[in-house]
């Protein structure tokens, strides 16, 4: 596992206390210190088909995170969905499941549809704001760099990733950097070069589970 993920204390609402890169940090990991009506034992994984896991004949990463942690992980992935069209869905998922944490992996389909990077980041920011208003600890994630049939999207996706890292740093949030986790791992995708295979899905699960 890489230790390149952003680690900092959240300055927003005092919700999160973050561990280090698995070396010398507090043993309790990511915490929600003020969950309100939410259940800190529940995590919502919010995203598109990579989260849903319908493209790989393997166990999706949310189920694997659940197996690796003491959390109930709700798979709130919707295949083909876009971040810019899913802001209010974030609120609905929170109100339906009352998670203490939300893992946000979103934006590729927006890139594929030519959406401006700034608009995607604005949508991610809005999701974070909803989380904080609902007393949910948000976690942002970057995308693995696509290859093969999806390699044409890589330049804009890498730009989006840089903006996601900057947004996380600005807001003092945890950012799971899947771009770095997958670096050089061309054998971690199914044939389309976008969706992770079994090994890639395991890497995503480990990266998220490491938070807790």
NUTOR-681719 format. One line per 3 residues: number of its first residue (from 1); their letters; for each residue x, y, z of N, C-alpha, C. Coordinates in Angstrom, 1 decimal. Atoms other than C-alpha are relative to their C-alpha. Example, Ala and Ser with C-alpha at 12.3 -4.5 7.8 and 13.67 -1.06 7.14 Angstrom:
1 = AS = 0.9 -1.2 0.0 12.3 -4.5 7.8 0.9 1.2 0.0 | -0.9 -1.1 0.0 13.7 -1.1 7.1 -0.8 1.1 0.8
% end
This chain:
1 = XXX = 0.8 -1.2 0.0 0.0 0.0 0.0 0.9 1.2 0.0 | -0.7 -1.3 0.0 1.2 3.5 -0.8 -0.4 0.8 1.2 | 0.3 -0.9 -1.2 1.4 6.1 2.0 -0.1 1.4 -0.6
4 = XXX = 0.1 -1.3 0.6 0.8 9.0 -0.4 -1.3 0.7 0.2 | 1.3 -0.6 -0.2 -2.7 9.7 0.7 0.1 1.2 0.9 | 0.0 -1.2 -0.9 -3.5 13.1 2.2 -0.5 -0.3 1.3
7 = XXX = 0.4 0.2 -1.3 -3.6 12.9 5.9 0.0 1.3 0.8 | 0.0 -1.2 -0.8 -4.7 15.9 8.0 -1.2 0.0 0.9 | 1.2 -0.1 -0.9 -7.1 17.0 10.7 -1.0 0.9 -0.7
10 = XXX = 1.1 -0.8 0.6 -10.5 18.2 9.5 -0.2 1.2 0.9 | 0.3 -1.2 -0.7 -11.1 21.8 10.4 -1.4 0.4 -0.1 | 1.4 -0.4 0.3 -14.7 21.7 9.3 -0.9 -0.8 1.0
13 = XXX = 1.0 0.6 -0.9 -17.2 21.0 12.1 0.6 -0.9 1.0 | -0.6 0.9 -1.0 -14.7 19.0 14.1 -0.4 -1.4 -0.1 | 0.5 1.3 0.2 -16.0 15.8 12.6 1.0 -1.1 0.1
16 = XXX = -0.9 1.1 0.3 -13.0 13.8 11.7 1.3 0.1 0.8 | -1.4 0.1 -0.5 -9.8 12.6 13.4 0.7 -1.1 -0.8 | -0.6 0.9 1.0 -7.5 11.0 10.9 1.3 -0.6 0.6
19 = XXX = -1.2 0.7 -0.3 -4.7 8.5 11.4 1.1 0.4 -1.0 | -1.1 -0.2 1.0 -1.3 8.6 9.7 -0.1 -1.0 -1.1 | 0.0 1.0 1.1 -0.3 6.3 6.8 0.2 -1.4 0.5
22 = XXX = 0.0 1.4 -0.5 -0.7 3.2 8.9 1.3 -0.2 0.8 | -1.2 0.1 -0.8 2.6 3.9 10.7 0.1 1.0 1.1 | -0.1 -0.9 -1.1 2.5 5.4 14.1 -1.2 0.9 0.2
25 = XXX = 1.1 -0.8 -0.2 -0.9 7.0 13.8 -0.9 -0.6 1.1 | 1.0 0.5 -1.0 -3.8 6.6 16.3 -0.6 -1.3 -0.5 | 0.5 1.3 0.4 -5.0 3.0 16.2 -1.5 0.0 -0.4
28 = XXX = 1.4 -0.1 0.3 -8.6 4.1 15.9 -0.3 0.5 -1.4 | 0.1 -0.4 1.4 -8.1 5.6 12.4 -1.0 1.1 -0.1 | 1.0 -1.0 0.4 -10.8 7.8 10.8 -1.2 -0.1 1.0
31 = XXX = 1.1 0.0 -0.9 -13.5 8.9 13.3 -1.0 1.1 -0.3 | 1.0 -1.0 0.0 -16.7 10.8 13.4 -0.3 0.3 1.4 | 0.1 -0.4 -1.4 -16.7 12.7 16.7 -1.3 0.6 0.3
34 = XXX = 1.3 -0.6 -0.2 -20.1 14.2 16.2 -1.0 -0.5 -1.0 | 0.9 0.6 1.0 -22.4 11.8 14.3 -1.4 0.4 0.0 | 1.4 -0.3 -0.1 -25.7 13.1 15.4 -0.8 -1.3 -0.1
37 = XXX = 0.9 1.2 0.1 -28.4 10.6 14.3 0.6 -1.1 -0.9 | -0.6 1.0 0.8 -25.9 8.7 12.1 0.7 -1.1 0.8 | -0.6 1.2 -0.6 -24.4 5.3 12.8 1.5 -0.1 -0.4
40 = XXX = -1.4 0.0 0.4 -20.6 5.4 12.9 0.5 -1.4 -0.4 | -0.3 1.4 0.5 -20.7 1.6 12.2 -0.4 -0.2 -1.5 | 0.4 0.1 1.4 -22.1 2.4 8.7 0.8 0.9 -0.9
43 = XXX = -0.7 -0.8 1.0 -20.2 3.6 5.7 -0.8 -0.1 -1.3 | 0.6 0.0 1.3 -21.8 4.6 2.4 1.1 0.2 -1.1 | -0.9 -0.1 1.2 -19.7 4.0 -0.8 -0.8 0.6 -1.1
46 = XXX = 0.9 -0.8 1.0 -21.0 6.6 -3.3 0.8 0.2 -1.3 | -0.8 -0.2 1.2 -20.0 6.5 -6.9 -0.8 -0.6 -1.2 | 0.5 0.5 1.3 -20.5 5.0 -10.4 0.2 -1.5 -0.1
49 = XXX = -0.1 1.5 0.2 -20.0 1.5 -11.9 1.2 -0.6 0.7 | -1.1 0.5 -0.7 -16.6 1.2 -10.3 -0.3 -0.4 1.4 | 0.5 0.3 -1.3 -18.3 1.3 -7.0 -1.0 -1.1 0.0
52 = XXX = 1.0 1.0 0.1 -21.3 -0.7 -8.0 0.7 -1.4 -0.3 | -0.7 1.3 0.2 -18.9 -3.4 -9.3 -0.6 -0.9 -1.0 | 0.8 0.9 1.0 -21.1 -4.7 -12.2 0.8 -0.3 -1.2
55 = XXX = -0.8 0.3 1.2 -18.3 -4.8 -14.8 1.0 -1.1 0.2 | -1.0 1.0 -0.3 -16.0 -7.2 -13.1 -0.8 -1.2 0.7 | 0.6 1.2 -0.6 -17.0 -10.8 -12.3 0.7 -0.3 1.3
58 = XXX = -0.7 0.1 -1.2 -15.7 -10.3 -8.8 -0.8 0.8 1.1 | 0.7 -0.7 -1.1 -16.8 -9.0 -5.4 0.4 1.5 0.0 | -0.3 -1.4 0.1 -17.2 -5.2 -5.5 0.8 0.5 1.3
61 = XXX = -0.9 -0.5 -1.1 -14.9 -3.1 -3.3 -0.8 0.3 1.3 | 0.7 -0.2 -1.3 -17.6 -2.0 -0.8 -0.2 -1.2 0.8 | 0.1 1.3 -0.8 -18.3 -5.6 0.2 1.3 -0.4 0.6
64 = XXX = -1.3 0.4 -0.5 -14.6 -6.2 0.6 0.4 0.9 1.1 | -0.3 -0.9 -1.2 -14.2 -3.1 2.8 -0.8 -0.4 1.2 | 0.8 0.5 -1.1 -17.0 -4.4 4.9 0.6 -1.2 0.7
67 = XXX = -0.7 1.2 -0.6 -15.2 -7.8 5.3 1.3 0.3 0.7 | -1.3 -0.4 -0.6 -12.0 -6.0 6.2 -0.1 0.8 1.2 | 0.2 -0.9 -1.1 -13.5 -3.7 8.8 -1.1 -0.5 0.8
70 = XXX = 1.2 0.3 -0.8 -16.1 -3.7 11.5 -1.2 0.8 -0.4 | 1.0 -0.9 0.5 -18.3 -1.5 9.4 -1.0 -0.7 -0.9 | 1.0 0.4 1.1 -21.5 -2.1 7.4 0.2 1.0 -1.1
73 = XXX = -0.3 -0.9 1.1 -20.7 -0.7 4.0 -1.1 -0.2 -1.0 | 1.1 -0.1 1.0 -23.6 0.3 1.8 0.5 0.3 -1.4 | -0.4 -0.2 1.4 -23.0 0.0 -1.9 -1.0 1.0 -0.7
76 = XXX = 0.9 -1.0 0.6 -24.5 3.2 -3.3 0.6 0.4 -1.4 | -0.5 -0.3 1.4 -22.9 3.0 -6.8 -1.1 -0.2 -1.0 | 1.0 0.1 1.1 -25.0 3.6 -9.9 0.8 0.1 -1.3
79 = XXX = -0.7 0.1 1.2 -23.6 2.5 -13.2 -0.4 1.1 -1.0 | 0.2 -1.0 0.9 -23.2 5.3 -15.7 -0.3 1.4 0.5 | 0.4 -1.2 -0.6 -24.0 8.0 -13.3 1.1 1.0 0.0
82 = XXX = -1.0 -1.1 0.0 -22.3 11.4 -13.2 -0.1 0.8 1.3 | 0.0 -0.8 -1.2 -21.2 13.5 -10.3 -0.9 1.2 -0.1 | 0.8 -1.2 0.1 -22.9 16.6 -11.6 -1.5 -0.2 0.0
85 = XXX = 1.4 0.3 -0.1 -26.2 14.8 -11.7 -0.4 -0.8 1.3 | 0.2 0.9 -1.2 -25.8 13.0 -8.3 0.1 0.7 1.3 | -0.2 -0.7 -1.3 -25.5 15.7 -5.7 -1.1 -0.2 0.9
88 = XXX = 1.1 0.2 -0.9 -29.0 15.4 -4.4 -0.2 -1.5 0.4 | 0.0 1.4 -0.4 -28.7 11.6 -4.5 0.9 -0.3 1.2 | -0.8 0.1 -1.2 -25.9 12.0 -2.0 -0.8 0.2 1.3
91 = XXX = 0.9 -0.3 -1.2 -28.4 13.6 0.4 -1.0 -1.2 0.3 | 0.9 1.0 -0.1 -30.9 10.9 -0.3 0.6 -1.3 0.6 | -0.7 1.2 -0.5 -28.4 8.1 0.4 0.2 0.2 1.5
94 = XXX = -0.3 -0.3 -1.4 -27.4 9.7 3.7 -1.3 -0.1 0.8 | 1.2 0.0 -0.8 -31.0 10.2 4.8 -0.6 -1.4 0.1 | 0.5 1.4 0.0 -31.9 6.6 3.9 0.8 -0.9 0.8
97 = XXX = -0.9 0.9 -0.6 -28.9 4.9 5.4 0.7 0.5 1.3 | -0.6 -0.6 -1.1 -27.6 7.3 8.0 1.4 -0.5 0.4 | -1.4 0.4 -0.2 -23.9 6.5 7.6 0.8 1.0 0.8
100 = XXX = -0.9 -0.9 -0.7 -21.2 7.9 9.8 1.1 0.6 -1.0 | -1.0 -0.4 1.0 -18.9 8.1 6.7 -0.5 -0.2 -1.4 | 0.3 0.2 1.4 -19.2 8.5 3.0 1.2 0.0 -0.9
103 = XXX = -1.1 0.1 0.9 -16.6 7.4 0.5 -0.5 0.4 -1.4 | 0.5 -0.6 1.3 -16.9 9.5 -2.7 1.0 -0.2 -1.1 | -0.9 0.2 1.1 -15.4 8.2 -5.9 -0.9 0.3 -1.3
106 = XXX = 0.9 -0.5 1.0 -17.0 10.2 -8.7 0.7 0.9 -1.0 | -0.5 -1.0 1.0 -16.3 12.1 -11.9 0.4 -0.6 -1.4 | -0.4 0.5 1.3 -15.2 9.7 -14.7 -1.0 0.2 -1.1
109 = XXX = 1.0 -0.1 1.0 -18.5 9.7 -16.5 -0.2 1.4 -0.4 | 0.1 -1.5 0.4 -18.6 13.5 -16.4 1.1 0.3 -1.0 | -1.2 -0.2 0.9 -15.1 13.5 -18.0 -0.4 -0.6 -1.4
112 = XXX = 0.4 0.6 1.3 -16.4 11.1 -20.7 -1.0 0.7 -0.8 | 1.0 -0.7 0.6 -19.3 13.3 -21.4 0.4 1.5 -0.3 | -0.5 -1.3 0.3 -17.1 16.4 -21.8 -0.3 1.1 1.0
115 = XXX = 0.4 -1.1 -1.0 -18.2 18.2 -18.6 1.3 0.7 0.4 | -1.2 -0.8 -0.5 -15.9 21.0 -17.5 0.5 -0.5 1.4 | -0.6 0.5 -1.2 -13.5 19.9 -14.8 -0.5 0.8 1.2
118 = XXX = 0.5 -0.8 -1.1 -14.6 22.9 -12.6 -1.4 -0.4 0.4 | 1.4 0.4 -0.3 -18.2 21.8 -12.8 0.0 -1.3 0.8 | -0.1 1.2 -0.8 -17.2 18.3 -11.6 0.4 0.2 1.4
121 = XXX = -0.6 -0.3 -1.3 -15.2 19.7 -8.7 -1.1 0.7 0.8 | 1.1 -0.7 -0.7 -18.2 22.0 -7.8 -1.0 -1.1 0.5 | 0.9 1.0 -0.5 -20.4 18.9 -7.6 0.6 -0.8 1.1
124 = XXX = -0.6 0.7 -1.1 -17.9 17.1 -5.4 0.0 0.8 1.3 | 0.0 -0.9 -1.1 -17.7 20.1 -3.2 -1.4 0.0 0.6 | 1.4 0.0 -0.5 -21.5 20.2 -2.9 -0.3 -1.3 0.7
127 = XXX = 0.2 1.2 -0.8 -21.5 16.5 -1.9 0.7 0.0 1.4 | -0.6 -0.1 -1.3 -19.0 17.2 0.8 -0.8 0.9 0.9 | 0.8 -1.0 -0.8 -21.1 20.2 2.0 -1.2 -0.7 0.6
130 = XXX = 1.2 0.7 -0.4 -24.1 17.9 2.2 0.4 -1.0 1.2 | -0.5 0.9 -1.0 -22.1 15.3 4.2 0.2 0.8 1.3 | -0.3 -0.7 -1.2 -20.9 17.9 6.7 -1.3 0.6 0.6
133 = XXX = 1.3 -0.5 -0.6 -24.4 19.4 7.1 -0.7 -1.1 0.7 | 0.7 1.2 -0.6 -25.7 15.9 7.8 0.9 -0.7 1.0 | -0.9 0.6 -1.0 -22.8 15.2 10.2 0.6 -1.4 -0.4
136 = XXX = -0.6 1.1 0.6 -21.3 12.6 7.9 1.5 0.4 -0.3 | -1.4 -0.3 0.4 -17.5 12.4 7.5 0.3 -0.4 -1.5 | -0.2 0.3 1.4 -16.7 12.6 3.7 1.5 -0.4 -0.2
139 = XXX = -1.4 0.4 0.5 -13.7 10.9 2.1 0.0 0.1 -1.5 | -0.1 -0.1 1.5 -12.7 11.9 -1.5 1.0 -1.0 -0.5 | -0.9 0.9 0.7 -10.9 9.6 -3.9 0.3 0.4 -1.4
142 = XXX = -0.3 -0.2 1.4 -9.1 10.0 -7.2 -0.2 -1.3 -0.7 | 0.2 1.2 0.8 -9.5 7.6 -10.1 1.4 -0.6 -0.4 | -1.2 0.6 0.7 -6.9 5.1 -11.4 0.1 0.6 -1.4
145 = XXX = -0.1 -0.5 1.4 -5.5 6.4 -14.7 -0.5 -1.0 -1.0 | 0.6 1.0 0.9 -7.5 4.7 -17.4 1.0 -0.3 -1.1 | -0.9 0.4 1.0 -5.7 2.8 -20.1 -0.8 -0.7 -1.1
148 = XXX = 0.7 0.8 1.1 -6.6 0.8 -23.3 -1.1 0.8 -0.6 | 1.1 -0.6 0.7 -10.0 1.7 -24.7 -0.4 1.4 0.6 | 0.3 -1.3 -0.6 -10.3 4.6 -22.2 1.2 0.9 0.2
151 = XXX = -1.2 -0.8 -0.2 -6.8 6.0 -22.4 -0.2 1.4 -0.5 | 0.2 -1.3 0.5 -8.1 9.0 -24.4 -0.5 1.0 1.1 | 0.5 -0.8 -1.1 -9.7 10.2 -21.2 1.0 0.3 1.1
154 = XXX = -1.0 -0.1 -1.0 -6.5 10.0 -19.2 0.4 1.4 0.3 | -0.5 -1.3 -0.3 -5.3 13.6 -19.6 -1.0 0.8 0.9 | 1.0 -0.7 -0.8 -8.6 15.1 -18.3 -0.3 -0.6 1.3
157 = XXX = 0.2 0.7 -1.2 -9.0 12.5 -15.7 1.1 0.3 1.0 | -1.2 -0.4 -0.9 -5.5 13.2 -14.3 -0.2 1.4 0.5 | 0.2 -1.4 -0.5 -6.4 16.9 -14.2 -1.1 0.0 1.1
160 = XXX = 1.0 0.1 -1.0 -9.6 16.0 -12.3 0.6 -0.5 1.3 | -0.7 0.5 -1.2 -7.5 14.0 -9.9 0.8 1.0 0.8 | -0.8 -1.1 -0.7 -5.2 16.9 -9.2 -0.9 1.0 0.7
163 = XXX = 1.0 -1.0 -0.6 -8.3 19.1 -8.5 -0.6 -0.7 1.2 | 0.6 0.7 -1.1 -9.7 16.4 -6.2 1.0 0.0 1.2 | -0.9 -0.1 -1.1 -6.5 16.3 -4.2 0.1 1.4 0.6
166 = XXX = 0.0 -1.4 -0.5 -6.5 20.1 -4.0 -1.2 0.3 0.8 | 1.2 -0.2 -0.8 -10.1 20.1 -2.8 0.1 -0.6 1.3 | -0.2 0.6 -1.3 -9.3 17.6 -0.1 0.9 0.7 0.9
169 = XXX = -1.0 -0.8 -0.8 -6.3 19.6 1.0 -0.7 1.3 0.5 | 0.7 -1.2 -0.4 -8.4 22.8 1.0 -0.9 -0.2 1.2 | 1.0 0.2 -1.0 -11.1 21.3 3.1 0.4 -0.8 1.2
172 = XXX = -0.5 0.8 -1.1 -8.9 19.2 5.4 -0.6 -1.3 0.0 | 0.7 1.3 0.1 -10.4 15.9 4.2 1.0 -1.0 -0.4 | -0.7 1.1 0.5 -9.0 12.5 3.7 -0.2 -0.2 -1.5
175 = XXX = 0.1 0.3 1.4 -8.2 11.7 0.1 0.7 -1.3 -0.3 | -0.6 1.3 0.4 -7.6 8.1 -1.0 0.5 0.1 -1.5 | -0.6 -0.3 1.3 -5.3 8.5 -4.0 0.2 -1.3 -0.8
178 = XXX = 0.0 1.2 0.8 -6.2 5.6 -6.3 0.9 0.1 -1.2 | -0.9 -0.2 1.1 -4.2 7.1 -9.1 1.4 -0.5 0.4 | -1.3 0.4 -0.4 -1.1 6.5 -7.1 0.0 -1.5 0.4
181 = XXX = 0.1 1.5 -0.3 -2.3 3.1 -5.8 0.2 -0.9 -1.2 | 0.0 0.8 1.3 -2.6 1.9 -9.4 1.2 0.3 -0.9 | -1.1 -0.5 0.9 0.5 3.6 -10.8 0.8 -1.2 -0.5
184 = XXX = -0.7 1.1 0.7 2.1 1.2 -13.3 -0.6 -1.3 0.0 | 0.7 1.3 -0.1 -0.5 -1.5 -12.7 -0.9 -0.2 -1.1 | 0.8 0.2 1.2 -1.7 -2.1 -16.2 -0.8 -1.3 0.1
187 = XXX = 0.6 1.3 -0.1 -2.7 -5.6 -15.1 -1.1 0.0 1.1 | 1.0 -0.1 -1.0 -5.2 -4.3 -12.6 -1.4 0.4 -0.5 | 1.2 -0.3 0.7 -8.0 -3.6 -15.1 -0.6 -1.1 -0.8
190 = XXX = 0.6 0.9 1.0 -10.5 -5.6 -17.1 0.4 0.5 -1.4 | -0.5 -0.3 1.4 -10.2 -5.4 -20.9 -0.3 1.4 -0.4 | 0.3 -1.4 0.4 -11.8 -1.9 -21.1 1.0 1.0 0.5
193 = XXX = -1.0 -1.0 -0.4 -8.9 -0.3 -19.3 -0.5 1.0 1.0 | 0.6 -0.9 -0.9 -11.2 1.5 -16.9 -0.4 -0.6 1.3 | 0.5 0.7 -1.2 -12.9 -0.9 -14.5 1.0 -0.9 0.6
196 = XXX = -1.0 0.8 -0.6 -10.7 -2.7 -12.0 -0.4 -1.5 -0.1 | 0.3 1.4 -0.1 -10.4 -6.5 -12.2 0.1 -0.4 1.5 | 0.0 0.5 -1.4 -10.3 -8.7 -9.1 1.2 0.6 0.8
199 = XXX = -1.1 -0.5 -0.8 -6.8 -7.6 -8.1 -0.1 1.5 0.2 | 0.2 -1.4 -0.1 -7.6 -4.0 -8.8 -1.0 0.4 1.0 | 1.1 -0.2 -1.0 -10.8 -4.2 -6.8 0.5 -0.2 1.4
202 = XXX = -0.6 0.2 -1.3 -8.8 -5.6 -3.9 0.8 1.2 0.4 | -0.8 -1.1 -0.4 -6.4 -2.7 -4.0 -0.9 1.2 0.4 | 0.9 -1.1 -0.4 -9.3 -0.2 -3.9 -0.5 -0.3 1.4
205 = XXX = 0.6 0.4 -1.3 -10.8 -2.1 -1.0 1.0 0.2 1.2 | -1.1 -0.2 -1.0 -7.5 -2.1 0.9 0.3 1.4 0.3 | -0.2 -1.4 -0.1 -7.0 1.6 0.3 -1.0 0.6 0.9
208 = XXX = 1.1 -0.6 -0.9 -10.4 2.5 1.8 0.0 -0.6 1.4 | 0.0 0.7 -1.3 -10.2 -0.1 4.6 1.1 0.5 0.9 | -1.1 -0.6 -0.7 -6.9 1.4 5.6 -0.4 1.2 0.8
211 = XX = 0.5 -1.2 -0.7 -8.8 4.5 6.7 -0.4 -0.3 1.4 | 0.6 0.4 -1.2 -10.4 2.6 9.5 0.8 -0.9 0.9
% end
